[in-house]
Amino acid sequence: MQSRPTHPADQTSVAVAGYVTAVCLLALALGLVALQVGRPPSGVVVAVLTGLGILGSSLRERDLGPHLGVSVATVILAAALPLAGPTGAVIVGFLSYLGSVRSQRLRTRLFNAGMTGVVGGVGGLVYIFAGGVSPDDNRDLSPLDLLLRVAVPLVVGYVVMTLLNCLLIGGMARAVSGARVWDVALRTLRRVGGGYLTHALIAFLFVVLWAPVGVGTFSAVLILGPMFIAQWTLSRDAVERRSHLRTVRTIVAALEEANPYSAGHSARVAELCDRIAPRVGIDTVGSEALHYAALLHDIGLIAAAPRVPRASGPVDVDYLVTITTHPEAGVRMLEGIDFLGGAMLGVLHHHERMDGRGYPTGLSGEDIPLFARVIAAADAFDSLTTTRSYRAALDQDKALEVLRARTGTHLDAAVVEALAEALATRRWWPTVIEDDVRSVVGDAHDHDDPLVSDLYAEWSPDGEVTR
């Protein structure tokens, strides 16, 4: 059994609550200000769009990336710009997510509602300032007028909405984990920007059917087909991603079943890597590959473990020789799994050292892949902050002191500082391995302990390794 001390509500919780409150108040303020600029929204239009928005948000697809979801409710929000005006867009955006039938924490529900209300209000104002008109009030628009006075302003408003949406998500990431707002915003935009443009085209079709063509509220029924096709496209990508995660978790479970001492280690290293990634310039696609690499970095231990000596006492040559085979064994085990291609270098080289005295190939400095340098720091940090048979777990500050002392020889200084920056915003609590688990495993060495890395660096075939 492993546990961490329960940490109380702290500055992070206060920051998140404050941010959510500010976003919701901003949505309210935008709705009131927009009344002075645009026309009052039609109750029928707002009701129909809100109903469709609730349907879209309830179908929201969550698994498009780490902590990233996309909803076809954005189609309805875009259509609200010309059909309901800025105030109507605030109402539709806010109520669409507030009324979602998906199970969510209240904080998450309020943030999504407030954020969507804000982007709807800003998008509606941009639509007006870009020359957009209400097609309900201008039913005799020519095709050219539709293009210049509806389509173009709608696209401009939608682009601004998308950018603002990404920034607000970046702000929440800042409040939750201290990540850089711009980094998260750019990662989010790269991930969903192209798909969102498709939503804008569907929204324009909806608007044309509603007013210029004269279908009216029945267009809400006609638009369901394109909406569900867009949702199916999103879901297909998410289903594939969930399948990948299940595959990785099954492999990790096999490792932890073979060695109870390692239970939770892979997940903790992956979490640390997730925190480091945006701070060292790893984008959304790269961070997902890094996450897989971190989860699977020790998978080769399944092959190496039966040959690893279990003797207590000093780390000896037999132990070092055997344990150094696990990175290459891991790569052999994962060969042929196509979606893990980007993770392979991280798995293979996570025990290299900056001074070139690591394994398996003795790479040094920036020749070591960035993924491997990130995993190396996270790996060593988790080892230091976890109970071992020969020492107690170190706290966060002491572990960081150890890592900083090892920069330039063992670890990359920039990666270690990125880790320290991430931990400054959300504290890491030591992992305590209970006596019953340690007794099952015995007095086993931890190959991730920085001391073992030093022993390997100092070892030569003719020498004797002592501890």
C-alpha positions in Angstrom: 0.0 0.0 0.0 1.4 3.4 -1.0 0.1 6.7 0.3 0.9 10.4 0.3 -0.1 12.9 3.0 -3.3 14.6 2.3 -2.6 18.2 1.5 -5.1 20.9 2.4 -6.8 23.4 0.2 -4.0 25.9 -0.5 -3.1 28.7 -2.8 -3.9 26.7 -5.9 -7.5 26.1 -4.8 -7.9 29.8 -4.0 -6.4 30.8 -7.4 -8.7 28.5 -9.3 -11.8 29.6 -7.5 -10.9 33.2 -8.0 -10.2 32.6 -11.7 -13.6 30.8 -12.3 -15.4 33.6 -10.5 -13.7 36.3 -12.5 -14.5 34.5 -15.8 -18.2 34.1 -14.8 -18.4 37.8 -13.8 -16.8 38.8 -17.1 -19.5 36.9 -19.0 -22.2 38.7 -17.1 -20.6 42.1 -17.7 -20.2 41.3 -21.4 -23.9 40.4 -21.7 -24.9 43.8 -20.1 -22.4 45.8 -22.2 -23.5 44.1 -25.4 -27.1 45.2 -24.8 -25.8 48.8 -25.5 -24.3 47.7 -28.8 -26.4 45.0 -30.3 -30.1 44.4 -30.5 -32.0 42.5 -27.7 -32.0 38.8 -28.5 -35.1 37.0 -29.6 -36.4 34.7 -26.8 -37.3 32.0 -29.4 -33.9 32.1 -31.1 -32.1 32.0 -27.8 -34.2 29.1 -26.6 -33.7 27.0 -29.7 -30.0 27.7 -29.9 -29.6 27.0 -26.1 -31.3 23.6 -26.5 -29.0 22.7 -29.4 -26.0 24.0 -27.4 -26.9 21.8 -24.4 -27.1 18.8 -26.7 -23.7 19.7 -28.2 -22.0 20.2 -24.8 -23.5 17.0 -23.5 -21.8 15.2 -26.4 -18.5 16.9 -25.7 -15.5 14.7 -26.5 -13.0 14.8 -23.7 -10.2 12.6 -24.9 -8.6 14.7 -27.7 -5.4 15.3 -25.7 -4.3 15.6 -22.1 -7.0 17.6 -20.3 -8.5 18.7 -23.7 -12.1 18.4 -24.9 -14.0 19.8 -27.8 -17.7 20.1 -28.3 -19.9 20.7 -31.4 -21.7 23.2 -29.3 -19.2 25.6 -30.8 -21.3 25.3 -34.1 -24.3 26.7 -32.2 -22.3 29.4 -30.5 -20.9 30.6 -33.9 -24.4 30.6 -35.3 -25.6 32.7 -32.4 -23.3 35.6 -33.5 -25.6 36.7 -36.4 -28.8 35.0 -35.2 -28.9 36.2 -31.5 -26.4 39.0 -31.3 -23.7 39.4 -28.7 -26.0 39.3 -25.6 -27.8 36.3 -27.0 -24.4 34.6 -27.7 -23.4 35.2 -24.0 -26.7 33.6 -22.9 -26.5 30.7 -25.3 -22.8 30.0 -24.5 -23.3 30.2 -20.7 -26.5 28.1 -20.5 -25.2 25.5 -23.0 -22.5 24.4 -20.7 -24.3 25.1 -17.4 -27.1 22.8 -18.6 -24.9 20.0 -19.9 -26.1 16.6 -18.7 -22.5 15.3 -18.4 -21.3 14.6 -14.9 -18.9 17.4 -13.9 -17.5 19.0 -10.8 -19.3 22.3 -10.1 -16.0 24.2 -10.6 -15.5 22.7 -14.0 -19.1 23.3 -15.0 -19.0 27.0 -14.0 -15.7 27.5 -15.7 -16.8 26.0 -19.0 -20.1 28.0 -18.8 -18.4 31.3 -18.0 -15.6 30.8 -20.6 -18.1 30.0 -23.3 -20.3 33.0 -22.3 -17.2 35.2 -22.5 -16.1 34.0 -26.0 -19.7 34.2 -27.3 -20.0 37.8 -26.1 -16.6 38.9 -27.5 -17.4 37.0 -30.8 -20.7 38.7 -31.1 -19.2 42.2 -30.6 -16.4 41.4 -33.1 -19.1 40.2 -35.6 -20.8 43.6 -35.3 -17.6 45.7 -35.6 -16.6 43.6 -38.6 -19.7 44.8 -40.4 -21.9 41.8 -39.7 -25.7 42.2 -39.9 -28.6 40.2 -38.6 -29.9 38.0 -41.4 -33.4 38.0 -39.7 -33.6 41.7 -40.3 -32.1 41.5 -43.8 -33.8 38.5 -45.5 -33.2 39.9 -49.0 -29.4 39.7 -48.8 -27.8 38.8 -52.1 -25.2 36.1 -52.3 -22.4 38.7 -52.3 -24.0 40.4 -49.3 -24.2 37.0 -47.5 -20.5 36.5 -48.1 -19.4 40.0 -47.1 -21.9 40.9 -44.4 -22.5 37.4 -42.8 -19.8 34.9 -43.7 -16.7 37.0 -43.4 -17.7 38.7 -40.1 -18.7 35.3 -38.8 -15.3 33.8 -39.6 -13.5 36.9 -38.1 -15.6 36.6 -35.0 -15.1 32.9 -34.8 -11.3 33.2 -35.1 -11.3 35.7 -32.3 -13.5 33.4 -30.2 -11.1 30.5 -30.8 -8.0 32.5 -29.8 -9.8 33.8 -26.7 -11.0 30.4 -25.8 -7.4 29.0 -25.9 -6.1 31.9 -23.8 -8.8 31.3 -21.2 -7.9 27.7 -21.1 -4.2 28.8 -20.7 -5.3 31.0 -17.7 -7.0 28.0 -16.0 -3.8 25.9 -16.6 -1.8 28.7 -15.0 -4.1 28.8 -11.9 -4.1 25.0 -11.6 -0.5 24.1 -12.3 1.4 27.3 -12.9 1.9 26.5 -16.6 2.7 29.4 -18.9 -0.5 30.9 -20.4 0.9 31.3 -23.9 2.4 27.9 -24.0 -0.9 26.2 -23.1 -2.9 28.4 -25.4 -0.6 27.7 -28.4 -0.7 23.9 -27.7 -4.5 24.0 -27.5 -4.8 26.0 -30.7 -2.5 23.6 -32.6 -4.6 20.7 -31.4 -8.1 22.0 -32.2 -7.8 25.0 -34.5 -8.3 23.2 -37.8 -11.3 21.3 -36.5 -12.9 24.5 -35.3 -12.8 26.0 -38.8 -15.1 23.2 -39.9 -17.5 24.1 -37.2 -17.6 27.7 -38.5 -18.6 26.4 -42.0 -21.4 24.4 -40.5 -22.6 27.4 -38.5 -22.8 29.5 -41.6 -24.9 26.8 -43.3 -27.2 26.9 -40.3 -27.5 30.7 -40.4 -28.3 30.6 -44.2 -31.0 28.0 -43.7 -32.5 29.8 -40.7 -33.0 33.3 -42.3 -32.1 33.9 -45.9 -33.6 30.6 -47.1 -36.5 31.1 -44.6 -36.5 27.6 -43.0 -36.5 29.2 -39.5 -36.5 27.1 -36.4 -36.9 23.9 -38.4 -33.3 24.5 -39.6 -32.3 23.3 -36.1 -33.5 19.9 -37.1 -31.7 20.0 -40.5 -28.4 21.0 -38.8 -28.4 18.0 -36.6 -27.0 15.8 -39.4 -23.8 17.9 -40.0 -23.4 18.3 -36.2 -23.5 14.6 -35.6 -21.0 14.0 -38.5 -18.7 16.6 -36.9 -19.1 14.8 -33.5 -18.4 11.4 -35.1 -15.1 12.8 -36.5 -14.1 14.1 -33.1 -15.1 10.8 -31.4 -13.2 8.7 -33.9 -10.0 10.4 -32.9 -10.8 10.1 -29.2 -11.7 6.4 -29.5 -8.3 5.8 -31.0 -6.6 7.8 -28.3 -8.5 5.8 -25.6 -7.4 2.6 -27.2 -3.8 3.7 -27.1 -4.1 4.6 -23.4 -5.6 1.2 -22.6 -2.8 -0.5 -24.4 -0.1 1.5 -22.5 -1.9 1.0 -19.1 -2.1 -2.8 -19.7 1.6 -3.0 -20.3 2.4 -0.9 -17.2 0.1 -3.1 -15.1 2.1 -6.1 -16.2 5.3 -4.4 -14.9 3.7 -3.4 -11.6 2.3 -6.9 -11.1 5.8 -8.3 -11.6 7.3 -5.8 -9.1 4.9 -4.4 -6.4 7.8 -2.1 -5.3 7.3 -0.1 -8.6 3.5 0.3 -8.3 2.6 3.9 -9.1 6.2 4.9 -10.1 5.4 5.1 -13.9 2.3 7.2 -13.3 4.2 9.6 -11.0 7.0 10.0 -13.5 4.5 10.6 -16.3 2.8 13.3 -14.2 6.1 15.0 -13.5 6.9 14.9 -17.2 3.5 16.4 -18.0 4.4 19.3 -15.7 7.9 19.8 -17.2 6.9 19.5 -20.9 5.4 22.9 -21.6 8.3 24.6 -19.7 11.0 23.1 -22.0 9.1 23.8 -25.3 7.4 20.4 -25.9 4.2 21.0 -27.8 0.8 19.1 -27.5 1.7 16.3 -29.8 5.1 15.9 -28.3 3.8 16.0 -24.7 1.5 13.0 -25.5 4.5 11.0 -26.9 6.5 12.0 -23.8 3.6 10.9 -21.6 3.7 7.4 -23.2 7.5 7.3 -22.9 7.3 8.2 -19.2 4.7 5.5 -18.5 6.7 2.9 -20.4 10.3 3.9 -19.6 10.9 0.9 -17.2 9.0 -1.7 -19.2 12.2 -3.5 -20.0 12.5 -4.5 -16.4 10.0 -7.3 -17.1 12.7 -8.9 -19.2 15.6 -7.9 -16.9 14.0 -8.6 -13.5 14.4 -12.4 -13.4 18.1 -11.9 -13.8 18.6 -9.0 -11.4 20.3 -10.1 -8.2 18.2 -9.8 -5.1 21.0 -9.8 -2.6 21.1 -7.1 0.0 24.1 -5.0 0.8 26.4 -3.2 -1.7 25.4 -2.7 -5.3 27.7 -5.0 -7.2 28.9 -5.5 -10.7 26.4 -8.3 -11.5 23.5 -5.9 -10.5 24.9 -3.1 -12.7 25.5 -5.3 -15.7 22.0 -6.8 -15.6 20.0 -3.6 -14.9 21.7 -1.7 -17.8 20.0 -4.1 -20.2 16.4 -2.9 -19.5 16.3 0.2 -21.8 17.1 -1.8 -24.9 14.9 -4.7 -23.7 12.0 -2.2 -23.4 12.5 -0.9 -26.9 12.5 -4.5 -28.2 9.3 -5.2 -26.3 7.5 -2.1 -27.8 8.7 -2.5 -31.4 5.8 -2.8 -33.8 3.4 -0.6 -31.8 3.1 2.2 -34.3 1.7 4.9 -32.1 4.6 4.5 -29.7 7.2 5.5 -32.4 7.7 8.9 -30.9 8.3 7.5 -27.4 11.0 5.1 -28.3 14.0 7.4 -27.9 12.8 8.5 -24.4 12.5 4.8 -23.4 15.9 3.9 -24.8 18.0 6.8 -23.5 16.4 7.8 -20.1 19.5 6.5 -18.2 22.1 8.5 -20.3 24.0 11.2 -18.4 25.0 14.7 -19.4 28.7 13.8 -18.9 28.4 10.8 -21.3 28.9 8.1 -18.6 25.4 6.7 -18.7 23.8 3.8 -20.6 23.0 2.2 -23.0 25.0 4.2 -25.6 27.0 6.8 -23.6 25.4 9.9 -25.2 26.2 13.2 -23.7 24.8 16.7 -23.5 22.2 17.7 -26.0 22.9 14.6 -28.0 20.7 13.0 -25.5 17.1 13.3 -26.8 15.0 15.9 -24.9 12.4 13.3 -23.9 15.1 11.2 -22.2 16.5 14.2 -20.4 13.1 15.1 -19.0 12.4 11.5 -18.0 15.8 11.2 -16.3 15.1 14.2 -14.0 11.5 13.0 -13.2 12.8 9.5 -12.6 15.5 10.6 -10.2 13.1 13.0 -8.4 10.5 10.3 -7.9 13.1 7.9 -6.6 14.4 10.4 -4.1 10.9 11.2 -2.8 9.8 7.6 -2.4 10.6 5.3 0.6 13.5 2.9 0.0 14.7 0.0 2.0 17.9 1.9 2.8 16.5 5.4 3.4 13.3 7.4 4.0 11.7 9.5 1.3 13.1 13.0 0.9 10.7 15.9 0.8 10.4 18.1 -2.3 12.9 20.7 -1.3 15.7 18.3 -0.3 15.1 16.2 -3.5 15.5 19.3 -5.6 18.7 20.2 -3.8 20.1 16.8 -4.8 19.0 17.2 -8.4 20.5 20.7 -8.7 23.8 19.4 -7.4 23.8 16.8 -10.2 23.2 19.2 -13.1 25.9 19.1 -15.8 27.1 15.7 -14.8 24.0 13.5 -14.5 21.1 15.8 -15.3 20.2 18.7 -17.7 20.1 22.0 -15.7 17.3 23.5 -17.8 15.1 20.5 -17.2 15.8 20.5 -13.5 14.9 24.2 -13.2 11.7 23.5 -15.3 10.8 20.8 -12.7 11.5 23.2 -9.8 9.3 25.9 -11.5 6.5 23.4 -11.9 6.7 22.2 -8.3 6.7 25.8 -7.0 3.1 26.1 -8.2 1.9 22.7 -6.9 3.8 20.9 -4.2 4.8 17.3 -4.5 4.3 15.0 -1.6 6.6 12.1 -0.7 5.4 8.6 -1.5 5.6 6.3 1.5 5.8 2.6 0.7 4.4 0.6 3.7 6.4 -2.1 5.5 4.2 -4.9 4.2 5.1 -4.1 0.6 8.8 -3.6 1.4 8.8 -7.0 3.2 7.5 -8.7 0.1 10.1 -7.2 -2.2 13.0 -7.5 0.2 16.1 -5.3 0.5 16.0 -4.4 -3.2 18.2 -1.7 -4.8 16.5 1.1 -6.7 18.1 1.4 -10.1 16.7 5.0 -10.4 18.4 6.2 -7.3 21.0 8.8 -8.4 23.6 7.0 -6.3 23.3 3.9 -8.6 23.8 6.2 -11.6 27.0 7.4 -10.1 28.2 3.9 -9.3 27.6 2.9 -12.9 29.5 6.0 -14.1 32.5 5.1 -11.9 32.4 1.4 -12.7 34.9 -0.3 -15.0 35.0 -4.0 -15.9 38.3 -4.4 -14.0 37.1 -2.6 -10.9 34.9 -3.5 -7.9 31.8 -1.5 -7.1 31.0 -0.8 -3.5 28.4 1.2 -1.7 
